[in-house]
Amino acid sequence: MNAHTPVCELLGIEHPIVEAPLSADPRLPAAVSNAGGLGSLGLSWSDDAGDVVRDTAALTDRPFSGNFVLSSDQHRRVDQALSAGLRAVSFIWGDPHSYIDSVHEAGGVVMHTVASAEEARRAAGSGVDIIIAQGWEAGGHVWGGVATLPLVPAVVDAVAPTPVIAAGGIGDARGVAAVLALGAQAALLGTRFLLADEMPIHEEYRRRLVAASETDAEWYADLYEVGWPNAPHRAIHNSTAQTWQAAGRPAPGNRPGQGQVIAHFASGDPILRYSPAPPMTGTTGEIEALSLWAGQSVALAKQPQPAAEIIAELISRL
């Protein structure tokens, strides 16, 4: 199995490993890119996406990507990122059509996350260069309901020769080899990279990831919905989920503890219960009760490691 696929050529990377956009902090994306993968920034809530791109470029001279959630208008941030030199742009949770020309005009590559073969056809037809097929096993916000194993070959067949990157439930070298065997040209991982030394998450979150089993990463239709309603997601079972389930899984507006401030960001800003805000370095308060994003591959994420070691392990069976 060739570890250097055509999508590696298209993205300018050495290894078919893509880091999920876990935050806007440059340290992990730069480390992943320096190790030969594609690091990814989450730019959807950045005050100035261009500043984040420039900060990341100061840490690596290799390609990295920026992700934008299309549940709200992102044209300003995309333009900021492109002006700062970003050339790999990924989208999720909406229609990327109105963004594609500006990325291409800047000489960039467009990636878009889908959850079905029909979505993939529409995206490829609109000019998307790379399709990311995200299975239901994924952590964080999950676009669809089909598992990775049946989804990836269906999407590969639907959009050939457009390259496909597989996401969801991939946690080790076996998973990477498996999705490449299904026809994907790279693997995208999030949960495994949460334990990278360069990822600035709270130590309690890190401890719970290490302790979690595959059944602890539960899917919720709309649990952590403050500021982002109707967005299904997967996170580790915690006291917030337990209390909500014991109350009969009530809808927003009738949930126990709704409106409570249970933690604070490092900036001092409050975090309400049921907010989609994972505990990062500097977060204080009820850490365990926050949204502890994780995919079903969390059982394979067993120890903190430098990003370069993680990538070396992930490609060891190719």
N, C-alpha and C positions, 0 to 999 in steps of 0.2 A: 504494500500500500504506500503510495507516494505521499510523503509528508509535506511536499511543496506543491500545492494544487494551483490551478489557474486563478482562483480567487486570491491566492497569495500574491500572484503577479499583479492582479488588478489593484490590490490595496497596497502593494509595496512592502509586504511583510515576509518574514522567513518561515514562520510556522502557522499552521491552520488553527490558531487559537485566538479567540476574541473575548475580551473581558466585557461583561455587561456594564451598562452605564450606572454605576452604583452611587456616585456622588459627583459634585463639582470640584472636589479636591484633586489637584493635579498629581499628587504623589503616586497613587496606584496606577493610573493610566500611563504615566511616564515610565514606571518600572516595568509594566507589562510590555510596552513598546520597546524599551531598551533590551528586553529579553527575547525579542523577535516576534512577539504577538502583536495584536492590535488593542491598545488601551482605549477606553471609552469614557468620555465625560458626560455626566447628566447635566445639561445646560438649560433645562426647561424653566427653572426658577431663578436663574442668575440675574443679578441686577445689570451686569454688562457681560455678555457671553464672550465678547472679544477679549476682555481682561483675563478671563479664565483660560482661553486658548493661548494667549501670549505667555501666561505663567507656566502652562504645561510645556510649551515649546522651549522655554528656558531650561527645562529639565531633560529634554530628549530631542534628538535631531531626526527621529524616526516618525513614521506616520502614526497618527492617533485619530479617533473619531469623536464626534459630538452628537449626542442624542437629544431629540426634541419630541415632547409629548404633544400631540395635536388635539388635545381636548380643549385647548385655547389657542388663540392666534400667536404664532411664533415667528412671523416674518421679521420683526425687528431683531430678535435674537439671532436668527439665522444670518441675516445680513451682517450683524456685528461679528459673528464667528467667521464668516467668509472673508470679511475685510481684514481680520486678524490672521488669516492664512489657513484656516481649517479647510481640508479638502476631502474628508470622508465624513459624510453626514447621514445619520440614521433617524428614522421617524417611527412612531408607534401611536396607536390610539386615534386614528383619523385618516383623512385623505391627503396624501402627499403631493397631489397633482400640481397645486399652485406654487410649490417650492422647487420643483425639479429643474425648471429652466434656469433659475438663478444659480443653483449649485453647478449645473453643467457649464454655464457661461463663465463661472469662476475656475473651471477646469477640475471640478470635483466629481466624486462618486456618490450616488444616492443608494442607501439601503433602507428597506422598509420591512417592518415586522408584520407577519400575517399569521392567521390561525386556521386557514382552510385553503384548498386548492383554488377555489373560485376567487378568493381575495388575492391570491398570488397571481392569477391570470390578469386581474384588473390592474394590479400594481405594475406588473411587467409591461402590460399594454400601455400604461401611462408614461413609461420611460424609466422606471426604476432599474438600476443597474444590478443590484444584488438583493435577493429575497432572504429574509430571516424567517424561518419557520419555527414558531414558538409553540412547543407542546404544553399541555395542561399541567405538567409536573413542575413547571417553572415557579420560582419564588417571586415575591413582590407582585406587581400588577400583571395579571394574566389576561391576555386578550381573548382567548377562545376556550374550547372545551374538548379538543381532540388531543390524545396523547402523542408524544413525540414519535414513537415507533411506527404507527400508521400514517402520521401526518407528513413526515419528511419525504418518503418515496412518492406519496401522492403529489406533493408540491413540486418535487424534482421533475416528475413526469409532466406536470401541467405547464411548466414554464421553460423547459429545455429549449435552447441552450443557456438561458439566464442562470447564473450560478446561485446556489442556495447554501445558506449557513443554517445549521441546526441549533436549536436552543430548547432547554427544558429537560431537567432530570439528568444532565450530564455532569458527572462528578469526578471521574478518574480516567485513566488511559483506556480502559475497556470501553467506556462510553464514547470517547472520542473516536476510537477505531470503529465502533458500531455505527455511528452516524455517518462516517465516511463510507462505510460499506453500504449504507442505504442510499448513497448518491450525493450526500452533502459534500461541500468542498471545504468546510471549516466547522468548528464547534464553538458556540458561544456559552460561556459559563459565568454565573453570578455568585451562587452560594459558596463555591469553593474559594473564590477570590475574596469573599468577606473575611476569610481568615488569613489573608496575606498580611505580612508585617506592615506593609505600606498603607493598609486600609485603616482610616482613623475612626474605628467604631469603639464604643464603650466596652470596657473589659467584661462587664456582666453579660452583655450581648454576645461577646466572643465566647465566654464560658458556656452559655446556653446553646450556642451553635455546636460546640464540641460535644456536649452532653446529649444532644437531640438524636432521636431515631427518625426513620423515614415517616413514621406515622404521626410524629409531632408537628409536621409541617402541614397545617390544615388549610383547606380552601374555604374562603368566605365570599359570599356574593357582595356584601356591602358593610363589613364590620368597621373597618378603619376609614370612615367616610367623611370626616370633617374637612371641608375644603375640596374634596374630590369624590362626590357621590356617584353611585352606580358604576363603580369600577371594581370588578372582581379581583381578588388577590389571594396570595398564599403566605402564611406566617406561622411561626411557632406558637402552639397553644400556650396561653398564659392566663394570669388571673383575670384580665379584662375579658377574654373569651369565655373563661369558666363562669364568671358572674353573669354575663349576657346569656349564655346557654342555660344556666340554672333559672333565669327569669323567663325562659320560654322563647328566646331569640327575638325579642321585640324589635320593631322597625325603628329607624331614627326618629327621635322626638319622644320616645318612651323607654329609653334604655337606662339601666341603673348607672348612676354616676355621670350621666351625660352633662357636659358643661363644666365638669371639675377640672381644675388645673392640677395635673399630677406630676409635672416635671417642667424643667426649664432648659432651653438651649444654652450653649456656652455664652451666647450674647446676652442672656438674661430674659429673653422673650419666653412667654409661657407656652406650654404644650398641653392641650386639652386631651382628656380621655377620648378614645376613638379617633385620634388624629393619625394620619399616615406619615408619622415622623419617627424614623428609627433612632435609637440612642447612639449618638456619635460621641467622640472624645469631647469632654467638657460638659456633656448633658448631666444634669443633676435631678434628683427626685426619685419617683417610682420607676426605675429603669425596667424592671421585669414586666410592668404593665403596659409598656409602649409596644408599637408595632414592630415585632421582631421578624422581619422578612426572611424567608428561607424557602427553598424548593425541596422537593422530595429527595434530592441528592444529598441533603444535609447529613445523612448517616455516613457519607463518604468523606465528609470534611472533618477530620479528626485532630488536626494540630495546626497552630500558627506556623507559617513558613514565609520566607521571602518569595515574592512573585516569581522570580527567576527559577526557584526550585519547583514551584508548582507547575510552571510551563514545561520544565524538563521532564517531570513525571508524566504530564498529560500526553506528551508526544513519544513516550518510551515504547509504545507498542506499534508505532507506525513504521 
